[in-house]
Amino acid sequence: MSRDSGPVDLRGVRVVVTGATSGLGAAMADALLEAGATVAMAARPGPRLDEAVRRRSAAGLSAQAMPLDVRVAASVEEAARSILDQWGGVDLVVNNAGIGMRTVNPRFFDDPRPFFEVSPEGFADVIATNLTGYFLVARAFATAFVEQRQGRFVNISMNHETMRRRGFVPYGPSRAGAEALSLIMTADLEPYGITVNMLLPGGATDTGMIPDTMEDATRRSLLRPQVMGPPVVFLASSEATGVTGERIVAKDFDAWLAAFRSRARADG
């Protein structure tokens, strides 16, 4: 939120964040938790997820583990049913789980390779996680949202330039597909009062997707994952009621929010 509006109170807001144990997902989960939301931290089951939830619970935050594999429909559906039954509903789903270029080329930053050197298995795994995973998670919650006649999706995206960047198959196509999916979701769900927005950092971000070979000076210039906190908290808040079809760049969020509020005053 803009610095002049005070802290946002998200007590009573129920959120699912996929890929929540590291990087952008962890930063968004933390921002939502610190604003008072109850957050299901969704990730593959194991010690990493358990420890992430334990640390936040120990700090008095309302975090819960939601083990799932976004690539597997049955896993996603079971996890969604479980959390919906336990909570009685969900207010916001943040589609964030993803894997990056380093899974097919550990040196993609300084030694980009052409698409025809990418293995079919590597291509399929990135698409399954970054695109099919978004579809499966959204599909699993959409029916409940339609029944509730309310609900919000936030799908994490990236710069259009990166989608077209040399050496960025399959990551670029996976995120371009997820963006197209988001636009279609927006149109399909609007009649039911369900909102869909896209959120992206706005530049290279210091996460586990960055290659280990990157020079320290370059790494220091990267955005921090915490840049995603203010916009995702806004999108979970009452002020964002009815906001849909937006593509919000986190590093430019203050300017976007000022313009949004100016339009709201003019329309009010």
PyRosetta script that sets phi, psi and omega in degrees:
from pyrosetta import init, pose_from_sequence

init()
pose = pose_from_sequence("MSRDSGPVDLRGVRVVVTGATSGLGAAMADALLEAGATVAMAARPGPRLDEAVRRRSAAGLSAQAMPLDVRVAASVEEAARSILDQWGGVDLVVNNAGIGMRTVNPRFFDDPRPFFEVSPEGFADVIATNLTGYFLVARAFATAFVEQRQGRFVNISMNHETMRRRGFVPYGPSRAGAEALSLIMTADLEPYGITVNMLLPGGATDTGMIPDTMEDATRRSLLRPQVMGPPVVFLASSEATGVTGERIVAKDFDAWLAAFRSRARADG")
pose.set_psi(1, 158.4)
pose.set_omega(1, 176.3)
pose.set_phi(2, -61.4)
pose.set_psi(2, 147.1)
pose.set_omega(2, -173.4)
pose.set_phi(3, -65.2)
pose.set_psi(3, -15.6)
pose.set_omega(3, -174.8)
pose.set_phi(4, -94.6)
pose.set_psi(4, 4.0)
pose.set_omega(4, -174.1)
pose.set_phi(5, -106.8)
pose.set_psi(5, -0.3)
pose.set_omega(5, 179.7)
pose.set_phi(6, 79.4)
pose.set_psi(6, 173.9)
pose.set_omega(6, -178.2)
pose.set_phi(7, -68.5)
pose.set_psi(7, 148.6)
pose.set_omega(7, 178.1)
pose.set_phi(8, -91.4)
pose.set_psi(8, 136.8)
pose.set_omega(8, 178.8)
pose.set_phi(9, -103.4)
pose.set_psi(9, 109.4)
pose.set_omega(9, -179.8)
pose.set_phi(10, -106.1)
pose.set_psi(10, 20.7)
pose.set_omega(10, 177.2)
pose.set_phi(11, -59.8)
pose.set_psi(11, 132.7)
pose.set_omega(11, -178.1)
pose.set_phi(12, 92.1)
pose.set_psi(12, -8.9)
pose.set_omega(12, 178.5)
pose.set_phi(13, -88.1)
pose.set_psi(13, 128.3)
pose.set_omega(13, -176.3)
pose.set_phi(14, -107.4)
pose.set_psi(14, 121.7)
pose.set_omega(14, -171.4)
pose.set_phi(15, -128.3)
pose.set_psi(15, 140.8)
pose.set_omega(15, 168.7)
pose.set_phi(16, -111.0)
pose.set_psi(16, 128.9)
pose.set_omega(16, 175.3)
pose.set_phi(17, -122.0)
pose.set_psi(17, 119.4)
pose.set_omega(17, 177.2)
pose.set_phi(18, -87.8)
pose.set_psi(18, 154.2)
pose.set_omega(18, -176.1)
pose.set_phi(19, 61.1)
pose.set_psi(19, 42.4)
pose.set_omega(19, -166.7)
pose.set_phi(20, -91.1)
pose.set_psi(20, 1.3)
pose.set_omega(20, -173.8)
pose.set_phi(21, -91.4)
pose.set_psi(21, -8.2)
pose.set_omega(21, -178.4)
pose.set_phi(22, -157.4)
pose.set_psi(22, 169.2)
pose.set_omega(22, 171.9)
pose.set_phi(23, 57.7)
pose.set_psi(23, -138.0)
pose.set_omega(23, -177.9)
pose.set_phi(24, -61.6)
pose.set_psi(24, -39.2)
pose.set_omega(24, -178.5)
pose.set_phi(25, -62.2)
pose.set_psi(25, -44.5)
pose.set_omega(25, 178.7)
pose.set_phi(26, -64.6)
pose.set_psi(26, -40.6)
pose.set_omega(26, -179.8)
pose.set_phi(27, -64.3)
pose.set_psi(27, -41.4)
pose.set_omega(27, 179.2)
pose.set_phi(28, -70.0)
pose.set_psi(28, -42.0)
pose.set_omega(28, 177.4)
pose.set_phi(29, -58.5)
pose.set_psi(29, -43.4)
pose.set_omega(29, -179.9)
pose.set_phi(30, -63.3)
pose.set_psi(30, -44.0)
pose.set_omega(30, -179.7)
pose.set_phi(31, -62.7)
pose.set_psi(31, -41.3)
pose.set_omega(31, 179.5)
pose.set_phi(32, -67.3)
pose.set_psi(32, -43.2)
pose.set_omega(32, 178.9)
pose.set_phi(33, -62.3)
pose.set_psi(33, -43.6)
pose.set_omega(33, -177.9)
pose.set_phi(34, -67.4)
pose.set_psi(34, -23.8)
pose.set_omega(34, 175.8)
pose.set_phi(35, -84.1)
pose.set_psi(35, -2.4)
pose.set_omega(35, 174.8)
pose.set_phi(36, 107.1)
pose.set_psi(36, -2.8)
pose.set_omega(36, -179.0)
pose.set_phi(37, -70.3)
pose.set_psi(37, 156.0)
pose.set_omega(37, 167.9)
pose.set_phi(38, -93.3)
pose.set_psi(38, 125.5)
pose.set_omega(38, -171.3)
pose.set_phi(39, -124.0)
pose.set_psi(39, 124.6)
pose.set_omega(39, 169.3)
pose.set_phi(40, -88.1)
pose.set_psi(40, 111.9)
pose.set_omega(40, -179.9)
pose.set_phi(41, -86.4)
pose.set_psi(41, 105.7)
pose.set_omega(41, -173.9)
pose.set_phi(42, -96.1)
pose.set_psi(42, 128.9)
pose.set_omega(42, 178.8)
pose.set_phi(43, -167.7)
pose.set_psi(43, 172.8)
pose.set_omega(43, 177.9)
pose.set_phi(44, -62.4)
pose.set_psi(44, 141.9)
pose.set_omega(44, -177.6)
pose.set_phi(45, -65.2)
pose.set_psi(45, 147.6)
pose.set_omega(45, 177.3)
pose.set_phi(46, 150.1)
pose.set_psi(46, -179.6)
pose.set_omega(46, -176.8)
pose.set_phi(47, -59.2)
pose.set_psi(47, -33.2)
pose.set_omega(47, -178.2)
pose.set_phi(48, -63.2)
pose.set_psi(48, -45.1)
pose.set_omega(48, 178.0)
pose.set_phi(49, -66.7)
pose.set_psi(49, -44.8)
pose.set_omega(49, -179.2)
pose.set_phi(50, -59.1)
pose.set_psi(50, -43.1)
pose.set_omega(50, -178.5)
pose.set_phi(51, -69.4)
pose.set_psi(51, -38.5)
pose.set_omega(51, 179.1)
pose.set_phi(52, -60.5)
pose.set_psi(52, -43.9)
pose.set_omega(52, 179.3)
pose.set_phi(53, -70.2)
pose.set_psi(53, -40.5)
pose.set_omega(53, -179.4)
pose.set_phi(54, -58.6)
pose.set_psi(54, -46.0)
pose.set_omega(54, -178.6)
pose.set_phi(55, -60.9)
pose.set_psi(55, -42.4)
pose.set_omega(55, -177.6)
pose.set_phi(56, -73.4)
pose.set_psi(56, -38.2)
pose.set_omega(56, 176.7)
pose.set_phi(57, -63.5)
pose.set_psi(57, -39.1)
pose.set_omega(57, 179.1)
pose.set_phi(58, -63.7)
pose.set_psi(58, -26.0)
pose.set_omega(58, 178.1)
pose.set_phi(59, -87.1)
pose.set_psi(59, 5.6)
pose.set_omega(59, 177.5)
pose.set_phi(60, 85.6)
pose.set_psi(60, 13.0)
pose.set_omega(60, -179.4)
pose.set_phi(61, -94.2)
pose.set_psi(61, 151.5)
pose.set_omega(61, -172.7)
pose.set_phi(62, -90.5)
pose.set_psi(62, 70.3)
pose.set_omega(62, -179.6)
pose.set_phi(63, -104.4)
pose.set_psi(63, 147.5)
pose.set_omega(63, 179.7)
pose.set_phi(64, -140.9)
pose.set_psi(64, 142.0)
pose.set_omega(64, 177.2)
pose.set_phi(65, -76.7)
pose.set_psi(65, 138.5)
pose.set_omega(65, 175.4)
pose.set_phi(66, -132.7)
pose.set_psi(66, 83.3)
pose.set_omega(66, -177.0)
pose.set_phi(67, -70.0)
pose.set_psi(67, 131.3)
pose.set_omega(67, 177.1)
pose.set_phi(68, -166.0)
pose.set_psi(68, 162.4)
pose.set_omega(68, 172.1)
pose.set_phi(69, -118.2)
pose.set_psi(69, 110.6)
pose.set_omega(69, -173.3)
pose.set_phi(70, -64.5)
pose.set_psi(70, -13.7)
pose.set_omega(70, -179.7)
pose.set_phi(71, -81.9)
pose.set_psi(71, -11.6)
pose.set_omega(71, -171.0)
pose.set_phi(72, -117.8)
pose.set_psi(72, 116.0)
pose.set_omega(72, -174.9)
pose.set_phi(73, -57.8)
pose.set_psi(73, -44.7)
pose.set_omega(73, -177.6)
pose.set_phi(74, -63.2)
pose.set_psi(74, -38.5)
pose.set_omega(74, 178.8)
pose.set_phi(75, -64.5)
pose.set_psi(75, -44.7)
pose.set_omega(75, -179.9)
pose.set_phi(76, -64.5)
pose.set_psi(76, -45.6)
pose.set_omega(76, -177.6)
pose.set_phi(77, -64.3)
pose.set_psi(77, -40.2)
pose.set_omega(77, 178.5)
pose.set_phi(78, -64.9)
pose.set_psi(78, -43.8)
pose.set_omega(78, 179.5)
pose.set_phi(79, -64.4)
pose.set_psi(79, -40.8)
pose.set_omega(79, 179.4)
pose.set_phi(80, -64.8)
pose.set_psi(80, -44.8)
pose.set_omega(80, 178.2)
pose.set_phi(81, -60.0)
pose.set_psi(81, -41.9)
pose.set_omega(81, -177.7)
pose.set_phi(82, -62.6)
pose.set_psi(82, -47.7)
pose.set_omega(82, -176.2)
pose.set_phi(83, -71.7)
pose.set_psi(83, -36.2)
pose.set_omega(83, 177.8)
pose.set_phi(84, -65.2)
pose.set_psi(84, -41.3)
pose.set_omega(84, 178.0)
pose.set_phi(85, -65.9)
pose.set_psi(85, -40.6)
pose.set_omega(85, -176.8)
pose.set_phi(86, -70.3)
pose.set_psi(86, -42.9)
pose.set_omega(86, -175.9)
pose.set_phi(87, -90.8)
pose.set_psi(87, -20.3)
pose.set_omega(87, -174.3)
pose.set_phi(88, 80.6)
pose.set_psi(88, 9.7)
pose.set_omega(88, 179.4)
pose.set_phi(89, 150.1)
pose.set_psi(89, 165.0)
pose.set_omega(89, 176.9)
pose.set_phi(90, -133.5)
pose.set_psi(90, 142.0)
pose.set_omega(90, -177.5)
pose.set_phi(91, -97.7)
pose.set_psi(91, -34.3)
pose.set_omega(91, -174.8)
pose.set_phi(92, -144.9)
pose.set_psi(92, 135.2)
pose.set_omega(92, 172.8)
pose.set_phi(93, -119.4)
pose.set_psi(93, 124.0)
pose.set_omega(93, 177.5)
pose.set_phi(94, -104.4)
pose.set_psi(94, 110.4)
pose.set_omega(94, 177.0)
pose.set_phi(95, -83.9)
pose.set_psi(95, 105.5)
pose.set_omega(95, -174.7)
pose.set_phi(96, -131.7)
pose.set_psi(96, -23.9)
pose.set_omega(96, -173.4)
pose.set_phi(97, -54.4)
pose.set_psi(97, 131.5)
pose.set_omega(97, -179.9)
pose.set_phi(98, -166.4)
pose.set_psi(98, 160.1)
pose.set_omega(98, 171.8)
pose.set_phi(99, -123.8)
pose.set_psi(99, 154.9)
pose.set_omega(99, -170.3)
pose.set_phi(100, -111.4)
pose.set_psi(100, -167.9)
pose.set_omega(100, -175.8)
pose.set_phi(101, -65.1)
pose.set_psi(101, -27.4)
pose.set_omega(101, -176.3)
pose.set_phi(102, -64.4)
pose.set_psi(102, -17.3)
pose.set_omega(102, 178.1)
pose.set_phi(103, -71.7)
pose.set_psi(103, -22.3)
pose.set_omega(103, 178.0)
pose.set_phi(104, -112.0)
pose.set_psi(104, -20.0)
pose.set_omega(104, 178.3)
pose.set_phi(105, -152.8)
pose.set_psi(105, 96.5)
pose.set_omega(105, -176.5)
pose.set_phi(106, -58.6)
pose.set_psi(106, -19.3)
pose.set_omega(106, -179.6)
pose.set_phi(107, -112.3)
pose.set_psi(107, 33.6)
pose.set_omega(107, -174.5)
pose.set_phi(108, -59.6)
pose.set_psi(108, -26.7)
pose.set_omega(108, -175.2)
pose.set_phi(109, -73.1)
pose.set_psi(109, -44.1)
pose.set_omega(109, -177.0)
pose.set_phi(110, -105.6)
pose.set_psi(110, -6.2)
pose.set_omega(110, 179.1)
pose.set_phi(111, -143.7)
pose.set_psi(111, 67.8)
pose.set_omega(111, -178.7)
pose.set_phi(112, -63.9)
pose.set_psi(112, 140.0)
pose.set_omega(112, -178.7)
pose.set_phi(113, -113.3)
pose.set_psi(113, 148.6)
pose.set_omega(113, -179.3)
pose.set_phi(114, -69.0)
pose.set_psi(114, 159.0)
pose.set_omega(114, -175.1)
pose.set_phi(115, -58.8)
pose.set_psi(115, -30.7)
pose.set_omega(115, -175.4)
pose.set_phi(116, -75.8)
pose.set_psi(116, -4.1)
pose.set_omega(116, 173.4)
pose.set_phi(117, -95.8)
pose.set_psi(117, -3.4)
pose.set_omega(117, 177.3)
pose.set_phi(118, -79.1)
pose.set_psi(118, 132.5)
pose.set_omega(118, 179.5)
pose.set_phi(119, -72.1)
pose.set_psi(119, 147.9)
pose.set_omega(119, 175.6)
pose.set_phi(120, -56.8)
pose.set_psi(120, -35.6)
pose.set_omega(120, 179.7)
pose.set_phi(121, -66.5)
pose.set_psi(121, -43.2)
pose.set_omega(121, 178.2)
pose.set_phi(122, -64.0)
pose.set_psi(122, -41.3)
pose.set_omega(122, 177.8)
pose.set_phi(123, -61.1)
pose.set_psi(123, -48.5)
pose.set_omega(123, -176.2)
pose.set_phi(124, -62.8)
pose.set_psi(124, -37.0)
pose.set_omega(124, -177.4)
pose.set_phi(125, -67.7)
pose.set_psi(125, -41.7)
pose.set_omega(125, 178.9)
pose.set_phi(126, -66.3)
pose.set_psi(126, -44.5)
pose.set_omega(126, 179.1)
pose.set_phi(127, -63.0)
pose.set_psi(127, -41.3)
pose.set_omega(127, -179.1)
pose.set_phi(128, -61.7)
pose.set_psi(128, -37.2)
pose.set_omega(128, -178.5)
pose.set_phi(129, -81.7)
pose.set_psi(129, -50.5)
pose.set_omega(129, -168.8)
pose.set_phi(130, -83.9)
pose.set_psi(130, -24.7)
pose.set_omega(130, -178.4)
pose.set_phi(131, -115.4)
pose.set_psi(131, -59.0)
pose.set_omega(131, 178.9)
pose.set_phi(132, -61.0)
pose.set_psi(132, -36.1)
pose.set_omega(132, 177.5)
pose.set_phi(133, -59.5)
pose.set_psi(133, -42.5)
pose.set_omega(133, 177.4)
pose.set_phi(134, -60.8)
pose.set_psi(134, -45.1)
pose.set_omega(134, 179.5)
pose.set_phi(135, -60.5)
pose.set_psi(135, -47.5)
pose.set_omega(135, -177.0)
pose.set_phi(136, -63.9)
pose.set_psi(136, -42.5)
pose.set_omega(136, 179.6)
pose.set_phi(137, -66.7)
pose.set_psi(137, -46.0)
pose.set_omega(137, 179.7)
pose.set_phi(138, -62.4)
pose.set_psi(138, -42.6)
pose.set_omega(138, 179.8)
pose.set_phi(139, -61.6)
pose.set_psi(139, -39.7)
pose.set_omega(139, -176.7)
pose.set_phi(140, -66.5)
pose.set_psi(140, -29.9)
pose.set_omega(140, -178.8)
pose.set_phi(141, -100.0)
pose.set_psi(141, -18.0)
pose.set_omega(141, -173.0)
pose.set_phi(142, -62.6)
pose.set_psi(142, -39.9)
pose.set_omega(142, -178.6)
pose.set_phi(143, -61.6)
pose.set_psi(143, -43.9)
pose.set_omega(143, 177.4)
pose.set_phi(144, -63.6)
pose.set_psi(144, -41.1)
pose.set_omega(144, 178.7)
pose.set_phi(145, -61.8)
pose.set_psi(145, -42.0)
pose.set_omega(145, 179.4)
pose.set_phi(146, -63.2)
pose.set_psi(146, -41.7)
pose.set_omega(146, 178.0)
pose.set_phi(147, -64.3)
pose.set_psi(147, -38.2)
pose.set_omega(147, 178.9)
pose.set_phi(148, -72.6)
pose.set_psi(148, -22.1)
pose.set_omega(148, -169.7)
pose.set_phi(149, 59.8)
pose.set_psi(149, 31.0)
pose.set_omega(149, 174.0)
pose.set_phi(150, -164.6)
pose.set_psi(150, 158.7)
pose.set_omega(150, 179.5)
pose.set_phi(151, 149.4)
pose.set_psi(151, 156.9)
pose.set_omega(151, -177.4)
pose.set_phi(152, -134.9)
pose.set_psi(152, 139.9)
pose.set_omega(152, 170.4)
pose.set_phi(153, -116.7)
pose.set_psi(153, 138.8)
pose.set_omega(153, 168.6)
pose.set_phi(154, -124.1)
pose.set_psi(154, 119.0)
pose.set_omega(154, 178.9)
pose.set_phi(155, -105.9)
pose.set_psi(155, 124.9)
pose.set_omega(155, -177.3)
pose.set_phi(156, -80.8)
pose.set_psi(156, 132.9)
pose.set_omega(156, -177.0)
pose.set_phi(157, -127.6)
pose.set_psi(157, -161.8)
pose.set_omega(157, 179.4)
pose.set_phi(158, -152.4)
pose.set_psi(158, 174.7)
pose.set_omega(158, -177.7)
pose.set_phi(159, -59.4)
pose.set_psi(159, 142.4)
pose.set_omega(159, 176.2)
pose.set_phi(160, -60.4)
pose.set_psi(160, -33.1)
pose.set_omega(160, -179.8)
pose.set_phi(161, -61.2)
pose.set_psi(161, -38.6)
pose.set_omega(161, -179.5)
pose.set_phi(162, -68.9)
pose.set_psi(162, -30.5)
pose.set_omega(162, 177.7)
pose.set_phi(163, -63.3)
pose.set_psi(163, -24.5)
pose.set_omega(163, -176.4)
pose.set_phi(164, -110.2)
pose.set_psi(164, 6.6)
pose.set_omega(164, -171.9)
pose.set_phi(165, -71.6)
pose.set_psi(165, 141.0)
pose.set_omega(165, 177.2)
pose.set_phi(166, -55.9)
pose.set_psi(166, 134.9)
pose.set_omega(166, 177.1)
pose.set_phi(167, 79.3)
pose.set_psi(167, 11.2)
pose.set_omega(167, -175.3)
pose.set_phi(168, -108.1)
pose.set_psi(168, 30.5)
pose.set_omega(168, 166.7)
pose.set_phi(169, -93.1)
pose.set_psi(169, 127.2)
pose.set_omega(169, 15.9)
pose.set_phi(170, -104.6)
pose.set_psi(170, 2.7)
pose.set_omega(170, -174.1)
pose.set_phi(171, -64.2)
pose.set_psi(171, -46.0)
pose.set_omega(171, -179.9)
pose.set_phi(172, -57.1)
pose.set_psi(172, -53.0)
pose.set_omega(172, 178.2)
pose.set_phi(173, -60.5)
pose.set_psi(173, -33.9)
pose.set_omega(173, -179.5)
pose.set_phi(174, -64.6)
pose.set_psi(174, -40.7)
pose.set_omega(174, -179.1)
pose.set_phi(175, -78.1)
pose.set_psi(175, -32.4)
pose.set_omega(175, 174.5)
pose.set_phi(176, -63.2)
pose.set_psi(176, -41.0)
pose.set_omega(176, 177.1)
pose.set_phi(177, -64.2)
pose.set_psi(177, -40.8)
pose.set_omega(177, 179.1)
pose.set_phi(178, -64.7)
pose.set_psi(178, -32.8)
pose.set_omega(178, 178.1)
pose.set_phi(179, -70.6)
pose.set_psi(179, -41.1)
pose.set_omega(179, 175.7)
pose.set_phi(180, -62.4)
pose.set_psi(180, -41.9)
pose.set_omega(180, 176.6)
pose.set_phi(181, -57.4)
pose.set_psi(181, -43.0)
pose.set_omega(181, -178.8)
pose.set_phi(182, -61.1)
pose.set_psi(182, -42.0)
pose.set_omega(182, -179.1)
pose.set_phi(183, -66.0)
pose.set_psi(183, -39.2)
pose.set_omega(183, 178.9)
pose.set_phi(184, -70.7)
pose.set_psi(184, -40.4)
pose.set_omega(184, 174.9)
pose.set_phi(185, -56.5)
pose.set_psi(185, -42.3)
pose.set_omega(185, -179.2)
pose.set_phi(186, -57.2)
pose.set_psi(186, -47.4)
pose.set_omega(186, -178.9)
pose.set_phi(187, -68.2)
pose.set_psi(187, -41.6)
pose.set_omega(187, -177.5)
pose.set_phi(188, -66.8)
pose.set_psi(188, -33.9)
pose.set_omega(188, -172.3)
pose.set_phi(189, -97.3)
pose.set_psi(189, -13.8)
pose.set_omega(189, -177.6)
pose.set_phi(190, -57.7)
pose.set_psi(190, -39.0)
pose.set_omega(190, 179.6)
pose.set_phi(191, -61.9)
pose.set_psi(191, -18.1)
pose.set_omega(191, -178.0)
pose.set_phi(192, -99.9)
pose.set_psi(192, 5.1)
pose.set_omega(192, 179.7)
pose.set_phi(193, 77.5)
pose.set_psi(193, 17.6)
pose.set_omega(193, -179.0)
pose.set_phi(194, -100.1)
pose.set_psi(194, 132.9)
pose.set_omega(194, -175.4)
pose.set_phi(195, -103.1)
pose.set_psi(195, 150.3)
pose.set_omega(195, 177.9)
pose.set_phi(196, -136.8)
pose.set_psi(196, 125.4)
pose.set_omega(196, 177.2)
pose.set_phi(197, -134.1)
pose.set_psi(197, 155.0)
pose.set_omega(197, 176.0)
pose.set_phi(198, -107.3)
pose.set_psi(198, 145.0)
pose.set_omega(198, 179.7)
pose.set_phi(199, -137.6)
pose.set_psi(199, 131.9)
pose.set_omega(199, 179.1)
pose.set_phi(200, -138.4)
pose.set_psi(200, 151.8)
pose.set_omega(200, -178.2)
pose.set_phi(201, -62.5)
pose.set_psi(201, -42.9)
pose.set_omega(201, -177.3)
pose.set_phi(202, 103.3)
pose.set_psi(202, 15.0)
pose.set_omega(202, 179.1)
pose.set_phi(203, 167.2)
pose.set_psi(203, 173.2)
pose.set_omega(203, 178.3)
pose.set_phi(204, -59.0)
pose.set_psi(204, 134.9)
pose.set_omega(204, -173.1)
pose.set_phi(205, -122.8)
pose.set_psi(205, 143.5)
pose.set_omega(205, -175.4)
pose.set_phi(206, -78.5)
pose.set_psi(206, 88.2)
pose.set_omega(206, 178.3)
pose.set_phi(207, -131.3)
pose.set_psi(207, -177.6)
pose.set_omega(207, 178.5)
pose.set_phi(208, -67.5)
pose.set_psi(208, -8.4)
pose.set_omega(208, 177.4)
pose.set_phi(209, -79.0)
pose.set_psi(209, -13.7)
pose.set_omega(209, -179.8)
pose.set_phi(210, -79.2)
pose.set_psi(210, 135.9)
pose.set_omega(210, -177.8)
pose.set_phi(211, -65.9)
pose.set_psi(211, 147.3)
pose.set_omega(211, 179.6)
pose.set_phi(212, -64.7)
pose.set_psi(212, -20.7)
pose.set_omega(212, -176.9)
pose.set_phi(213, -79.5)
pose.set_psi(213, -6.6)
pose.set_omega(213, -178.4)
pose.set_phi(214, -63.0)
pose.set_psi(214, 136.0)
pose.set_omega(214, 179.3)
pose.set_phi(215, -65.5)
pose.set_psi(215, 147.5)
pose.set_omega(215, -176.8)
pose.set_phi(216, -59.0)
pose.set_psi(216, -39.0)
pose.set_omega(216, -178.7)
pose.set_phi(217, -63.3)
pose.set_psi(217, -40.1)
pose.set_omega(217, 177.8)
pose.set_phi(218, -68.4)
pose.set_psi(218, -41.9)
pose.set_omega(218, -179.8)
pose.set_phi(219, -61.0)
pose.set_psi(219, -37.7)
pose.set_omega(219, -179.4)
pose.set_phi(220, -65.1)
pose.set_psi(220, -21.1)
pose.set_omega(220, -179.4)
pose.set_phi(221, -85.0)
pose.set_psi(221, -7.1)
pose.set_omega(221, -177.0)
pose.set_phi(222, -74.3)
pose.set_psi(222, 155.0)
pose.set_omega(222, 172.3)
pose.set_phi(223, -65.3)
pose.set_psi(223, 153.3)
pose.set_omega(223, 175.6)
pose.set_phi(224, -93.7)
pose.set_psi(224, 146.2)
pose.set_omega(224, -179.4)
pose.set_phi(225, -55.9)
pose.set_psi(225, -27.7)
pose.set_omega(225, -178.1)
pose.set_phi(226, -63.3)
pose.set_psi(226, -11.8)
pose.set_omega(226, 177.3)
pose.set_phi(227, -60.5)
pose.set_psi(227, -22.1)
pose.set_omega(227, -178.1)
pose.set_phi(228, -80.4)
pose.set_psi(228, -13.1)
pose.set_omega(228, -174.7)
pose.set_phi(229, -61.9)
pose.set_psi(229, -59.8)
pose.set_omega(229, -176.5)
pose.set_phi(230, -56.5)
pose.set_psi(230, -45.2)
pose.set_omega(230, -179.3)
pose.set_phi(231, -67.7)
pose.set_psi(231, -36.1)
pose.set_omega(231, -179.5)
pose.set_phi(232, -71.2)
pose.set_psi(232, -33.0)
pose.set_omega(232, 174.5)
pose.set_phi(233, -64.6)
pose.set_psi(233, -42.5)
pose.set_omega(233, 175.8)
pose.set_phi(234, -57.9)
pose.set_psi(234, -47.1)
pose.set_omega(234, -176.2)
pose.set_phi(235, -67.0)
pose.set_psi(235, -17.9)
pose.set_omega(235, 174.7)
pose.set_phi(236, -90.4)
pose.set_psi(236, -8.8)
pose.set_omega(236, -170.1)
pose.set_phi(237, -90.1)
pose.set_psi(237, 167.2)
pose.set_omega(237, 178.1)
pose.set_phi(238, -65.0)
pose.set_psi(238, -27.5)
pose.set_omega(238, -179.5)
pose.set_phi(239, -64.0)
pose.set_psi(239, -25.5)
pose.set_omega(239, -177.8)
pose.set_phi(240, -89.1)
pose.set_psi(240, 7.8)
pose.set_omega(240, 178.4)
pose.set_phi(241, -55.3)
pose.set_psi(241, 125.7)
pose.set_omega(241, 178.7)
pose.set_phi(242, 85.8)
pose.set_psi(242, -9.8)
pose.set_omega(242, 178.8)
pose.set_phi(243, -73.3)
pose.set_psi(243, 122.1)
pose.set_omega(243, -179.0)
pose.set_phi(244, -150.4)
pose.set_psi(244, 155.3)
pose.set_omega(244, 178.1)
pose.set_phi(245, 73.8)
pose.set_psi(245, 15.5)
pose.set_omega(245, -179.2)
pose.set_phi(246, -91.0)
pose.set_psi(246, 150.5)
pose.set_omega(246, 173.8)
pose.set_phi(247, -120.8)
pose.set_psi(247, 100.7)
pose.set_omega(247, -170.2)
pose.set_phi(248, -102.3)
pose.set_psi(248, 127.9)
pose.set_omega(248, 177.3)
pose.set_phi(249, -95.2)
pose.set_psi(249, 116.7)
pose.set_omega(249, -170.6)
pose.set_phi(250, -59.6)
pose.set_psi(250, -41.6)
pose.set_omega(250, -176.6)
pose.set_phi(251, -68.1)
pose.set_psi(251, -17.3)
pose.set_omega(251, 177.9)
pose.set_phi(252, -108.7)
pose.set_psi(252, 20.2)
pose.set_omega(252, -171.3)
pose.set_phi(253, -63.7)
pose.set_psi(253, -41.2)
pose.set_omega(253, -178.2)
pose.set_phi(254, -58.1)
pose.set_psi(254, -42.2)
pose.set_omega(254, 178.8)
pose.set_phi(255, -66.9)
pose.set_psi(255, -41.2)
pose.set_omega(255, 178.7)
pose.set_phi(256, -61.6)
pose.set_psi(256, -44.5)
pose.set_omega(256, -177.1)
pose.set_phi(257, -66.1)
pose.set_psi(257, -38.8)
pose.set_omega(257, 177.9)
pose.set_phi(258, -62.5)
pose.set_psi(258, -42.2)
pose.set_omega(258, 178.3)
pose.set_phi(259, -66.4)
pose.set_psi(259, -39.7)
pose.set_omega(259, 178.1)
pose.set_phi(260, -61.2)
pose.set_psi(260, -46.4)
pose.set_omega(260, -178.9)
pose.set_phi(261, -67.8)
pose.set_psi(261, -33.9)
pose.set_omega(261, 178.1)
pose.set_phi(262, -65.8)
pose.set_psi(262, -41.6)
pose.set_omega(262, 177.5)
pose.set_phi(263, -64.8)
pose.set_psi(263, -40.0)
pose.set_omega(263, -179.5)
pose.set_phi(264, -62.8)
pose.set_psi(264, -40.7)
pose.set_omega(264, 178.0)
pose.set_phi(265, -65.5)
pose.set_psi(265, -40.1)
pose.set_omega(265, -179.6)
pose.set_phi(266, -65.8)
pose.set_psi(266, -35.7)
pose.set_omega(266, -179.1)
pose.set_phi(267, -80.6)
pose.set_psi(267, -20.0)
pose.set_omega(267, -172.7)
pose.set_phi(268, -74.8)
pose.dump_pdb("model.pdb")
